Amino acid sequence: MLKSIISHSVRLGRVTVARNVALILRQSSNKAVVLHEVGKPLVLEGVKRIEQLKDDEVRIKVHYCSLNSTDVQIIAGKCPPELKVPLPFIPGHEVSGEVVEIGKNNPNFLKRGDRVVAMNDLQDPNGGLISEMVVKNRDVWAVPPEVPLREMTVMPYGHGTALLTFALHCPLEQNDLLLITAGPAGMGLAAIDLAVNVYKAKVIAICDTESSSDLVREKGAHKTVSMNKNYTKLFKNIADAMGDKKAKIAYDAVGKGLLHLMADFVDPEKGQLFSVDPFFNKETFKASKPEYELPKKKERTEEHEQQVAKLIDNIKHVDLYEYEDEDVYRQMISDTVEMRVQRMVHGHISKVFMMKEIQEAVDFILQKQCTGKVLVDVKCEDDDKCEDEKGAATQEEKKKDD
């Protein structure tokens, strides 16, 4: 077929040949964002389509893909050295789109044409920045028509992880006090959204930028503290915000050893420390030294030192995707979808990029310009058309939330 097209096109000129060959390439391959070498720019290119699905797989035409800070750390070579990422690597582990094909095993009763949201493993080399994505049936959830796919894309991992923590690991009650760190990844923001609007808890948020502080206050945080490289000052600012109260939970979505600092402000009897950083390593954390100066020794009793040490020793790492109970894993995201249907929680999109703007999206996160999740519009290739779609989608979302 390709030979005959080229043969015919030669009579029409070389430009026609090039156009027809490009058309064949587009029809026979997936367009994807690919990382060939860690620390180097991403490449937008055609990749081979997976023709035959396994029995437990689903093919999705991707509409949107969330670009998370964990993706960016892998791309930039800033993830832990023990993490071996297979190359070539397609980033993106939260997507939304439309089901186009289903394997023989279909326990979740998916149908062709279903609007869905899906997740995959952070280290899976076949991520969501691709025209068509193949994922396990267990990792796909139907999305009702009243929920915007754009917004739902940024919610599964952040809201689902927070729900797993607050519902099962340390059940929250109304007016419980929480310390939550909120960085550029949107994980902390999701936890604040859930804690405040579903559990009616009080949140003191530790934010990485002033713009983040403004946003989390809008989301309902009781108080905010801006992160500061001077950890002694940060310690004092948190102490001022806490007063004589102790938190039930310290929920860290940023890392950088902040749980060492936060442990001082957690109830030593009933409190718990949680890390939701996918790259968290408990042994590495415990062996690391805090990056701040503690108050003078005379202000810290031996009993207090022992209580803080016990809290740090019992830190829990929560990773929704790695959760062993598949039924619970699926329920967390099903509940997240339902809470969005009921308008109890909302996803926050900092900015939307097209696939061809992927390097700009990466830089946007690296420079900490985002105050929530960054979204990549995978289906849209034309600038004018994308702007029209974004405007129409925004109006539609407003109508659904009125």
Secondary structure, DSSP 8 states (H G I E B T S, - for coil): -HHHHHHHHHTT-HHHHHHHHHHHHHHHEEEEEEBSSTTS--EEEEEE---S--TTEEEEEEEEEEE-HHHHHHHHT-S-TT----SSBB--SEEEEEEEEE-S--TT---TT-EEEEE--TT-SB-SSBSEEEEEGGGEEE--TTS-HHHHHTSHHHHHHHHHIIIIIS---TT-EEEEEE-TTSHHHHHHHHHHHTS--EEEEEESSHHHHHHHHHTT-SEEEE--S-HHHHHHHHHHHHTT--BSEEEESS-TTHHHHHGGGB-TTT-EEEE--TT--HHHHHHS--SS----GGGS-HHHHHHHHHHHHT-EE--GGG-S-HHHHHHHHHHHHHHHHTTS----EEEEEEGGGHHHHHHHHHTT--SSEEEEESS---HHHHHHHHHHHHHHHHHHH-
